[in-house]
Amino acid sequence: MKLNHRFAEAIAAAGDRHAYVQREVDACGDPDGERTTGAGRTIAVPQDWSPAAALSLAQLLDEARPAATRPRPGLQAFGGLSPQLPEDDQLAPESGYDTVISRIAGSLTWSVARHGGLDSAEDAPVFHREIAASLRGRYVVPDAELCRHGGIDWAYGLPVPPAQLAPQPEMIEAGCAEAPARLRAVTEAATREGMLDVGARVTRDRLDAITQACLRCSGEGEECFDPRRNAALARAMRAALRDGIAEETVERALALARQGIAADALNTLQPPAARHTDSVVQIPAALARAIEADEAWHFGGDTAPGHTVVQAREFRDSLARSIWSFGAPALAFKASPAHSGPVLHINLPAFLSAEAGFRADLFADAVRLWSCALTLSAPRTADTAGTLNLTGAGALLGAAGLAYGSADARQVMAAIGRLATLCLRETAGELGALAPGLGPDPESGALPATFTALTAELERTSSRFAPRSALARPGLTLACAAPEAAIAPLLDSDSQGAMPVENAIIADGGISGGHRLRDSVRCGLQRLGASATEIEAAEDHAAGHGTLRGAPAISVAALEALGVPEAAIERIENSIGDGASVRYALNRWTLGEQVCRTSLGLGADVLERDGQSLARALGFTEAEITAADRHAHGSGTLDDATELPLEWRLVFSAASPADQLLMSAALEAQINGSVETRLALDGESTIDDVASLIDQAAALGLRRLTLRRNRSGLLDLLPAIDFDKGDYTTEPAAERVIERTVERTVERVVEQPAARRKLPDRRKGYIQKATVGGHKVYLHTGEFEDGEVGEIFIDMHKEGAAFRSLMNNFAIAISIGLQYGVPLEEFVDAFVFTRFEPAGAVTGNDSIQHATSILDYLFRELGVSYLGRDDLAELSPDAADQGGLGKGVAEEKLSQQDAARFISKGFSRGQVPDNIVMFANAARKVASGQAGNGTGELDVLDTLASAQTGKVRDVSLYSGDPCPECGHFTVVHSENAHRCDACNWTSD
């Protein structure tokens, strides 16, 4: 086998781009660096890898390997490469992609040399270097099984675990007599699967709620497991029974919680998850012709017993209905070869060079090298030696400046498939392996300038198949499909398989606005001749500016002209930079209450009604809001970018389903495997649209087609619909009439939706400052006239802007719920004892001394203050001592504390009397018909008589009898008469 040095030269020419760097990732975290669980881990990857690719590799390298090895005695080494054995028992996870490349390339090179695939022993280092370089540059990416276990027998002396076979789809032959019944079974299974999923999810949630109600209970002993004493447990059990969960299941869940068994044991009480089995309906060419001619179709043949006859189009329509509803079954119009063995993904965009165009020589070398390696490493009894999977077709075409739906694009992909097949045949002839057949000659005509090297390579490669030995080895399959989810991030490609690029932008949290142009789109613009200024304009159009500066209508200058201060504008800009739309970035909280009322002149009713989005209230039209939003966040596409020439915009326009079908057909004609064609239809697509695509795929003879309808706009709207409210302007509310025959009256009960209870403009409340785990938190409350809490505000300091914003919006959500009638007790039961940081000791609160989270502290404070939930308070040892002595009768009469500590003069506008006295026990209302408003405010003692004597009367002189006029226990007995200090009543 002739070996070149092209991959090693390409890696050397790339400079530091492929140099290894250490990346700190979290194997269970977020690719952007936000950790969730698990410890941080450092892994070596090439410099051009994205954080998502590094994270995916770290998740694959999750098994410990021997830290030190030694050569295995008795086996031959080729070019210094020999099998290894563990040196000792020390184990550690592999350190990076370099170790993966070392064991895969080493084991394959040793296997190829051992089976005589190299001309001489000196070729072993060259073969090893080329294989390793192709992996390092991500020209070829191994599948997940190879990344985890490939070559561990050679590199560490460990046994290779048996490959886990992917579940095979159920094949339904449309010509058999059972086809209609099996198709109905697929539809019924999809419906049943959805129902079982709902039932399993509801059961899991309800049983978990029962367990959590027991765990979070702060009572003692069996009180937590008694629904008569644990209100949260009672509600959880009631909800479970209401949702149809069996009483035995509820009782067993409570019994498990009482025994302290882990929540995992609840899995035994839950229904098993529905098993999803993919189905493929094979449609023969005869059925496709019958559909086209609108003829009858005989299931099982004309003479077979039990055969049925239907119109072919009627069967096609039943398929279309099932696919439209459930996205199943898949369709096959031509037989596909079985896929087994390892899979190597050939990353097509990697072969596109900015200077040389498509590197057809590198592509041919990749196919020859890896087909040789896989063929000689596979057992002779295997069905196939493996699969070479072409992926990234859409990204390659976009980076080359070709429209996906153009004839040139189809011609290019057909030529790539043709060259791959020729290289496979060439290698198979040298090794004595089965070879794929050649498809029809590609369309004549010159390829685009970027792919001229592809034409030259096709001319150099012979189409003859002349095997040098008997065909005793399994061959390879060429396919084009999306890589598995575990491997896809490693490619860092803008498209997968034969699919087109979805849009022009990609998420990037490191820039304002959170998006940028895709690499393939940027390369395509450069290939088309766009200047740096035009590319920047295209990026601004697609990804947005991430700011309101320079925006039409709603700009920073326009907001300043309205009187919005600089601090509020900065908050709005930060919100837009975090990805918020302009419509919702202009809200009462980013602008500020004072700015809204004084500078912008917005009334309380406007803030209450439109507080979440004040753009319309500020006088901006819907068109102006949309234009500003486009300026800030872009449109996501370039086909409507008027700054670019029309021919450039057509290159980046969205591909239609018909374009994808034609592309798959062009590529499938040149390879021996299937092209995975997955069409995602618009949510508004009809059953007739699906039927039309089935007919087009049948005419093209595709090997595999999967159709799925995206969710419609209604699915996004469902959570926002208030079904209880309904349309009360067009239809009268339902009325329930109750006839009372005794009184001969009719009572009409009109059911109305829940109404929002407004807080007074000047409201009572309190502010509680505390420190939880070293983090300051201020709780502000606002109360209704009757003293019930109606709103809360949460302020924290020295926290990040995102965390503070989340806490502010969480407080808004709780406040809205309280004003719509959600009991505070529900919130308290839901959020107490939640666990997350910050947590720990609480200082500054006289009732709570420790909290498991900020939310735990806040809702325990609200429960103690407004619900009398003393079970949530942590009392001092003296106060909790039931055997402690009291402090005398005097404490039970009047407390001599300063009332000004508890009553706000600002709230009462300085009209609080100076002689108000606080009662230690509960406040009493003024007797009916006497002075006072009877609303439950603290009673005011008239101490005029005491003031005239210059001192306050000793409370021990009161007799303890109530006053017959006002009811106060302020009656003083003298020898001649009785007098009340509160109302000046006398017995004379």
N, C-alpha and C positions, 0 to 999 in steps of 0.2 A: 504494500500500500504506500503510495507516494504521500509524503508528509511535507507540509509547508510550515512557515513560521508566521503566518498572518495574524493570528490572534495575539501572540506574544508581542508582535510589533505594534499592533493597535493599542494594546494596554500601555506599552512604553510611550507611544506618541500622545496618549491622553494625559500624561503628566501626573499631577496630584489628584486628578479627578477620581481615580480608583485606589488611591492610597488608603490604607486602613487607619481608622480613628476609633477611639474609645467613646462609646455612647452609653450614658446612664439611662436605663429604661426600667420599667416596672413590668414584670411578666404578667401581672393581673391589673394593670393600670390603664391609663389613657395615653394615646400616642402623643398628645400635646404636652405631656409632662405632668399632668394633674394626676397624682397617685390616688388610688382608691384602696386597694388592699395589697398586702404583701410587701416585702422589703425591696429596696432598689437594687438594681443589678447592672453591672458594667459589661458591655459586649462589644466586640470588635467587628466593625462593618466598613465597607468602602465609604469614602467621604461623600459621594453623591447620593447616598441612600437617604430616604426620607425618614422621619421619626416613626411613621406607621410601618415602614418596611423593617426597621430595626426591632420594633415591638413584636411584629409577627415572627421574626426569626427567634427572638428570645422565648416566645411561647412554644415554638417547635423544639427548641433545645432544652427540654425540661427534665431530661433523665441524666443521672450521674454516670460518668465514664471513668475508666482507670486514669489516674493522673500521670502515671509513668509506665512505659512499655519497654519491651526488649524484643529483639528479633526471634522469631520462632525457629528453633533448630530443625535441620533436616529438609528445609524447603529452599528452592533456588531463588535468588534475588535477580531482578532484572533492572539494570540501570540504577542500582542502589535501592530499589524498592523491594521490600520483603514483608511477608506477613508478620504480625506482632503478637506478643502475649503480655498480660499485665505483669508489671514489675513487683507490685505489692497490692495490698487491699485498699489503698487510699483511693477514694472516688471523689469526683467533682464534675459539675456540669461543664459542657464544652464552652470555650471562651468566646467563640465568634464564628463568623462565616469562613475564616481561613481554615479552621479545623474541619468544617464540613467539606470544603473543597479538597483538603488534604486526604481525607479518608475515601471520598468518592473517586477522585481522580487516581489516587494510588491503587485502590482495589481494581478499578476498571483497567488501568494500564497493565497491572500484573496479570490480570485474567486474559487480556488480549495477547500479551507476550507469551503466556503459557500455552495458549491455543494456536500459536503460530501465525498470528495476524500481522506481525511486523516482519519486515524484510531482514532486519539484523538487530542484534542486541543494542546497538548504538541508537536505534530509533526509539527505544523505550523512554529516555528522558525527554525527547522531542514530543512524543505522543502525550506524555504526562503534562508537559508544560502547556501544550495547546488546549488540552481538555480543561486544565485549571484556569487558563486565561479566558476561555469561553464562558466559564462559570463566573469568574470574577467580574467580567464586563457585563454580565447579565445578558449576554447574547443567548444563552441557554439557561433555563432555571429548572432544577429538578422538582419533582412533585413532593408532597409532604412526607410520604413514606420514605423516599430516598433521603430527604433532609434529616429525618429522625434516625433511620437505621441503615442507610446505604453504606456498605463497606465496613460496618462495625466488626464483622468477623475477621476481616483482613487487618484493620487498624488496632483492634483491642483484643481479639481472640474471643469475642462474645458471640453467642448464637443469634442469628437474625430471626426475630419473631415472624411467624407466618403472616403474610399480607392479608389484611382484612378486605375481603371482597365487597365491593359496593353492591347494594341491593339492586337486583336486575328488575326492570319494569315488566309488568304483565303484558304479554303479547296477545293481541286479539286479531285473528285473521278475519277480515271482512267477508271472505268468501265462505266461511263455515256456517253451518246452520245455527250455531249457538251465538252468533255475533250480536243479533238484536238484544237477546236476554243479557249477555255479558255487558253490553253498553248500558243497559238500564241499571245493571248492578254497579257500574262505575258511578253513575249519577246518584244512586241511592247511598253508596258508600261515602261520597263527598258530602251529602246532606247529613248522614249519620255522624260523620267525623266532626262536622261543625257543631252538632248538638252535643256530642260527648265532650268536646273541648269546653263548651260553655258550662256543662254540668260539672266537669272536673274543676274548672276554675272557681265556680261559685262554691262548691263543696270545700275546696282548699281554703278559700278566703274565710268562710264562715267557721270552719273548725279552728283555723288559726286565730280568729278573733276570740273564740272561747278560751283558748290557751293563754293568749295575751291578757285577757281580762283577769285571769287567775294570777299570772306572773306579776302584773303591775299593781295588784291590790296591796294596799298598805295596812290592811287589817291584821288580825292575829288569828293563828290557828286555822280552824275550819271555817272561819267567817269568809275567807277568800273563795272558798269552794261552795258556798251556800248562795244560790241565786236570790234567796229572800233577804240576804244581808249585803250582797255585792251587787249594786245596781248595774255596773258595767257588764257583769256576767249575765245578769238577767236579760239585758238588752241583746247581748250576743246570742244567747240561746233562743230568744224570741225570734230574732232575725233568721237564724238557721232553720227553725221549724217553719217559719213563714215561707222560706224559699224551697220547701219540700224535702229537706234533708230528714232522713229517718230518725225517729226518736231514739232507736237503739244506737245509732251512730253518734248522736249528740251526747248520750249518756256515757258512751265509751270514751269519747274525747275528754269529757270532764273527769272521768276516772283516771285516764292516763295523766292528766295534769295534776291530779291529787297525789299520784304516786311519784311525781317528779321525773317522769320519763321524758326524754328529749322530744322536741317537736317533730323530729324525723319519723317517730313512730306513727304519726298521723297519716303517713303515706299508706299504711295498711288499711285505713278506713276510707280512702279516697278511691273513686273509680279509676280504672286504668286508662291511660291516655290512648286516644284512637291511633291505630297504626295506619300511617299513610303509605299507600302502595301506588307507585306510578303505573300508568297504563298507556300502552301504545296500540293504536289501531292501524293495522297494515292494510292499506287500500291498494289492491292490485290494479294494473293498467286497464283491465277489462271493466272494472267498476268505474274508473275514471272516465272511460269512453261512454259507458252507459249514463253517467251523470251528464256528460256533455250533450248526448243525444236525447236525454229525457226518456230513457227506456226502463223497462222493468228489470229488476235484479233478483235472481234466484239464490237465496242463501242455502248453501249445501248442494247446489247443482240441480239440474232439472229432474233427476230420477231418484235422488237420495231420499230415504224415508224421513218424514218430518220436516221437509224443506218448506220454506216460506217464500212468498213472492211479494215484493213491495216495489214501489217506484224508486229508482236509484236516487233521485233528487230528494225524495222524502227521507231516505236514510241519511243523506248528506245534511238535510236540515236538522235532523235529530242530533247529529254530531255537532252542528253549529250551535244549537241551543245549549248543549252540555258544556261546550267550550266557553260560550259567552257567559254562562252562569258560574262555572267552577274552574275554568282554565284547564280542564281535563276532559278527555284524554289527549295525549300527544298523537301526532299523525306521522306515518311513514308511507311513502309512495314508492320506495325502492329498498331492497334489502341492504343492510349495513353489516360490515364485518364485525366480529366480536372483538371488544377491546379488553385486553388483559396484559399483565406485566407492568413494568415501570413506565411512567409517562415523563417525557422531557418536553418542556414548553419552549418553543423557539420564539423568542421575543422579536418580532419583525421590526418595530421602530428602532431597535438598537443597531440595526444594520444600515440605517440611513445616516450618512455623513454630510455635514454642512458643506464640505469642499468637494467630495467625490461623488455625491449622490448615493444611490443604493449600492452597497457593497455586495454585489452578487458573488464575488469570489469568496468572501467570508461566509456568506450564506451557504454556498455549496460545500465549503470545508466543514461547516457545522453539521450538515446532514451526513456527510461521509464519515466524519470522526465518530459521531454518536451512533450512527447505524452500525458501524463496525463494533463499537464498544458494547452495545446492547445485544447484537446478534451473537457474538462470541461468549457473552456472559450468561446467555439464556440456556436453560436445559433443552436438549434436542427434542424432548417429548412435548414441549410447550406448544400451545396453539399459535401464539405469536410471541415474538421476542420483546415486544413493547410497542409504545406509540410515540411518534413524534407529532406534537401538537403545535400547529401554527396559531399564533395569537397576536392581537394588536393590529389587525388589518385597518380598522378605522383610524387609529392614531397614525399609522404609517402613511395612509393616503392624505390625511389632513396636513401632516408635516411636510409632505411633498407638494402641497398646493393643488391637490386634485379633489374635485367634488366626489363624494361617495357614490352618488347616483349616476355618474357619467360613464360613458362607454369606455373611456380611457382607463378609469379606475378598475372596471371589470376586466379589461384586457391585461392590466398589470397583475392583478391577483391570479388570473389564469396562468400567466407566464411564471409567476412564483410557484404555483402548484405544479406546473409542468417541470420546472427545474428541480424541485424537490423529488419528484417521482423519478426523473432521470438519474439523479444521484443515488437514490435508493436502489435502482436497478443495477447501476454500475457496481455498487458495493456488494449487492447480493450475488452478482455474477462472480466476483472475486472470492467470496466466502462459501459459495454453494448453498445459498439460502433462497427461499421462495421470494419471488419478486412481484411487485404490483404491476398490473397491466397499464398500458398507455391509453389515455383518453383521446378524443378527437384533436386534430391539429388546432392550435389556437388561431384566433382571427389574425389574418395577415394585416400588416400595417406597422408603421414605426411606433415604438413606445415613446412616451414623453421623455424629454431630455434627461430628467432625473434618473431614469431607469435604462439608459443606453447600455450600461454595463451588464444589465440583465439579458439584453439581446445578444451581446457578445458571448456570455457564458453559455447560453442556450446553444449557440452555434458550435462551441467547442465540445459540448457534451454529446456523446453519441446516443442515439435512440435504440441501438441494437442491444439485444440481451444475449450474451454469449457466456454461459456459466463455465467456469474452469473445472468444476467437479460436480458430482451428483448433488442434487438439491435435497440435502439431508438436514438442513437447519431451518428453523422457523423464520419467517420474514417479519417485517415491521409494517405497522399501519400508520398511514398519514391521515391526520384528522385536523379539524379546526373547531375548537370549542373553548368556552370560558374556563380558565383554571379554577380549581377548587378554592373555597373561601380562605383556607389557611395559607395558601400560596399566593393568591392574587396580589396582596399588598407588596410582595417582594419584587414584583416587576415594575412598580411605579409607572404603569402605563395608563394612558387616558382612555383606552378601550380594551375590551376583552374579546377573544375569539374573532369572529368575522363581523362583530357588531360595530356600528358607527359610533363616533364620539357623541355623547349625549348633548352637551352644551359647550359653550366657549369658556366657561370659568370653572375654577376649582377652589375649594375652601382653603384659606390660609390665615390662621389666627394671628400671625405676626405682623399683619398690616392693617391699617385702618379700613373698616368696612368688611374685613374678613374674607375677601375673595381676590383672586388675580386671574390673569389669562392662563389657560392651560399651555403647557410646554409645546404640545403639538400644534396648537393654534398660532402661537408666537413664531414657531419655526416655519409654519405654512405662510404666514404673512411675509416673513423675510424671504422665503423662496419665491414668492410672487413679486418681490421687488419693493415692498413697503419700506418707507423710511422710518427712522426712530420716532419722528413726530407722529406719523400715521399710526404706528403701532401703539404709541401712548394714547392717541385719541381713541383707537379701537378698544384699548383696555378700559379707558374711562367710560366708554359707552356700555361695555359688557359688564364690567365689575363695579362701576360707579366710582365716585370720588371719595366716598367715606366721610363727606362733610357737606354742610349747607353753604359754604363759601362759594359764591359764584353761581348758586342755583337760581333757576327762574322762579319768580314770584316769592317763594318762601326762602329767602336767603338770610344770611347773618345781618346784612345791611337792612333788610326789610324788618327783621325783628327788632333791631336797634331803633329804627324809626318808630315802631309801635311803643317803645319805652321799656323793652325787656333789658334788664341790666346785664352786665358782662358775666357775672357769676352764673346767672340762669342760662345764658347762652352756652357757657362752658359745659354745664350739666347736659344740655340738649345735645351738644356736639359729642360728648362722651357716650351718651346713650346711642346715638346714630353710629358712632364708631364701633360699638359693641354689637351692631346688627339690628337695632330697633328701627322700624319704619318711621318715616317722618310723621305719619298720622298719629302714632302713639307716643312718639318722643315728645310732642307738644302736649303735655298733660299738666294737671294742677300741681303735681309734686315736683316735676323738674322745673317748672316755672316758679313755683312758690306761691303760697296762699296770699301773701301780702302783695306780690307783684300782680297776681290775677285780679285782686280787688282794687288796689290803688292805681297802679300804672295802666292796667288794661281795662279797668272798669267792668269786670265781669261780676255779676251778682251771685248771691249764694245759690239761687235756684239753678243757674247755668252750671256752676261748679259741681253741684250735686248731680245734675243730669248728664253732663258731658265732660266730667272731670278726667276721664281716661283719654279722651281725644278732644282737644280744644281747637283744632285747626279750623273747623268750620265756624266755631264760635268767634274766632279772631277775624273772620271775614274772608277766608280763603275758599275758593271754589274747589270742586272735586277734581277738575282738570288741573288746577294749579298744584294740588296736593300730589296727584299722580306724577306730574312733571318733576316736582322736587324729589319725589321718591326715586324716580328714574335717575336723576342726577346723583343722588347719594348712594344708591345701591345698584344701579345699572339694570340692564334688561336681561342679562345672562346669555344673550345671543349676539351674533354679528350680522345676521341676514337683514336686519332693519337699520343697520348703521349707515346713515346717509353720507357720512364723512368718507366712506370707502367706495371705490368703483363698483359697479353692479357685478362685474365678472368675479371680483373678489368675494363679494357677499354670497354669491351662488355657491362658492366652494364650501362655505361654512354654514349653509342652510341645512335644516333638519332633513334627514333621509326619510323617505316614505316607506311604508311596508312593502310596496312593490319593488322599490330599489333594493331592499334587503333580500327579497326573494331572488331577484336577478343576480345579485352578487353571490349568493350561496350556490345557485345553479352553475355559475361560471367557474367557481372554485371546485365544486364537487365533480365536475366533468374531468378534472385533471388529477384528482387524488383518489386513492382506493378507499378512504374512510369517509365518514359523514361530516358535514358542516352543521354545527348546532345552530339552528335558526330559531331564535326566540323573539317573537313579535309582541311588543307591549302596545296594545291599542288604546286609543283615547277612551276615557270613561263614557263619552256620549256615543260610542260606536254601537251599531245595531247588530242584530243577529244576521241580517242580510249582508252586512259588511264582513262578518266572519265567514259566511258561506262563500262570498266572492273570493276571499283569500284562499280558502280551501281549494276552490276550482283553479286558481292561478298556480298554487303549489303542485296540484295534481298534473297540470299541463307541463310543468318544468321537471317533474319526477324527482322531487327532493327526497333525501334519505331520512330526514327527521325535522319535524316542524312542531313547535310549541307556541300556542297562542294564549295570551292572557290579557284580559281587559283591565286597564287601570281603574282605580276607584274614581267615581264621578264626584262632581262638586257637592252633591248631596251628602256624601259620606263625611266630607270635611265640615258640613254645616250641621250635621246631626247633634253634636255636643252643644251647639249654641242655641238650638231651638227650645223654647219654653213650651213644652207640650201641654203643661197644666194651664198656661195662660190662654193659648189659642187666639183666635181672631174675634175679639169682642166688638169690633166695629161693624162687622158685616152680619154676624149671627148673634142672636140673644143668648145669654148664658142659660144653661140648663136650670130649670126650676123644679123643685120638689114640693108638691102640694100635700099638706097633711090636713085632713078634715077632722074636726073635733065636733061630733054630733051633739054632745051634751051642751056645749056653749054656743053651738050653731055659728062658729067662726071658721075662717079659712086662714091658715098660716102659710105664708110663702117664704121659703128659705132659698135665697139666691146664692149659689156657689160662686165665689169670686176668687181670683188668684191672690196669692200672698202679696200683701202690700208692704212697701218699705216704710218703716217707722222713722220719721225724721227726728233728729236731735234738735234741741233748742239752739238758737244761735249763740246764746251765752249759757254755757253748760258747766255743771259741777264736775268734780273728779279729783284725782290726786296724782302726784308724781312720786315714784319710788326709785331711789337710787340704790344700786347694789353692785357688788363685784362677784362674778362667777368664775372661779378658776383663774383669777387675775385679770379678767376682762370686764370693764365697766359696762353696765347696761342700765338705761333709764326707761322705766315703764310709765307712760302717760295714759290716763284713762279719762274718758268722757262719759257722762251719765245722762239718762233721761230724767224727766221731772220727778219720777217716782223713785229715783235712786238706783235703778238698774243700769248696769254698764252697757253702753251702746257703741263705744269705739275704743281702740287702743292704738298707741303709737310706741314704737320701739326704736330707741336711739342707742347706737354703739359707737365707740371711738377706737381709733388705732386699728381699725379693721380695713380690709380691702373694699374698694368701691363696689365690686360685684356682690360681696357678702352683705354689705349694708343695704344695697338696693333690694336684694332678695328678702331681707328682714323687713324692710319698709313695705314692700308689696305683699308680704305675708300678713303684716298687720292690717293692711287695707282689706285683704280678703276676709280676715276674721271680723273686721268691723262691718263689712257689708253683710256677712252672715248674721251677725247679731241684730242688725237693723231690719233684716228680713224675717226675724223671729226664730233663728236657730238658738236653742237654749245654750247658755254658757256651759252648762254641765256636760253637753256633748263634746264641746271643744276640750274641756278639762280632761275628760276620760280618754280622749283621743291622743293627747299630746303629753300627758304627764308620764314620767319615767322613760321618755325617749332618750337614747344614748348616742351622743356624738360630742366632739370637742367644739368649743371649750366646755369643760365640766370641772367639778371639784367643789372646794369649800366656798360658801357664800358668806360674804360680810356685808353689813349695812341693812340687813333685814332681820327683824326681831322674831320672826316665825319660822324662817327657813334657814338652815345652817349648811346644807349640802344639796347639790343638784347634779343630776346625770347629764344635763345639757342646758343650753339657754332656754329652749322651749319648756323643758321640765320645770325650771325655776319660774318662768313667767306664768304658766298656767296653774302651778301650785299656789303662787301668790294671788292670782285672781280667784281661785277656788276658796282660799282662806278668807279673802277680803269680802267677796260678794256672795258666796254660797254657804259660808259657815262650815266649810269642810275642814274641821280641825284635825281630821285623820291625815290630811296632807301637810300639816304643820309639824315642825320638830321643836317640841317644848323643852325648856331647860329642866334639869332633874328636879329642882324645887317645885316648879309648876306642875310637873307630872306626878308628883308624889301624892297618891290618894290618901295617905294617912297623915298628911301635913296638917298643921293647925291653921285655923283662919286668923284674920287680923282684926277681929272685933266687929261689933255692930256698927260702929261709926262709919266703917268703910262701905257698908251696905246702904247708908242713907244718902249722904252727899259727898262728892269728891271735890276737894278744894283746888283742883288743877286749874291752870290758866286756860280758859276756853279759847283765847286767841291763837293757841297752838293748833287748833283744829278747824277754825273757821276763817275763810279767806275774806279779808276786808276788801280786797280787789274785786272779788266776785260780787259782794254785796254793796259795792261802791261806797265803802267806808261807813255804812249805816248799821254796823253791828253794835249793839249796846255794850257799854263798858261793864255793866253789872251782870252779864250773863254767867250762869253757873252750870258746870257739867255734872250730870248725874252719873253715878257709877253703873247703875243698872240700865235697862232699856228705856228709851225715851217714851213719854206718855203724851197722848194727844190732849189738847184743851177740851174741857167738857163742853158738850153741845150747848149753844146759846150764850157762851161766855166769850171774853175777849180772846182773840186769836183767830187764825184762818182755818184751823182744823186740818192742816195738811201734813201734820206729823213733824214739824220743826221742833227744835228743842224749846221747852217751856222757859219763859223768862220770869224770874222771881222779882217781884217788886220789893226792893229793900229800902224803900223810902224812909220807913220808920227807923230802921237801923241807921240809915245815913244821917237822920236828924240827931241821933244820939252820939254820932261820931264814931261808932264802931259797929261791926257786923255781929248779929245775934249768934250766940253759941247754939249749934244745932242740937246739942244734948238737951236743951230746954223744950224742944217740941214734944208734945204728948204722944204722938204716934197715931192719933185719930184723924180721919180724913175730914176735910172741910166740906160742909153740906152744900156749899155754893160752887166751888171750883174743883173739889176733889183732891186738892193737894194735901199732903201730910205735913202741913206747916202751921198747925193749930197750937197756940200757946194757951195754957190754962192759968188763970189768975183767981184770986179769991172772989171777985165780983162778976167776972165775965170771961168769955172765951173770944179770942181774936185770931184771925188768919193773916199771916204775914204776906201771903201771896196776893189776896184780893181785898184785904182790909175788912173782911166780914167780921161782924161782932154779934154776940148773942144777946145784946141789949134790945 
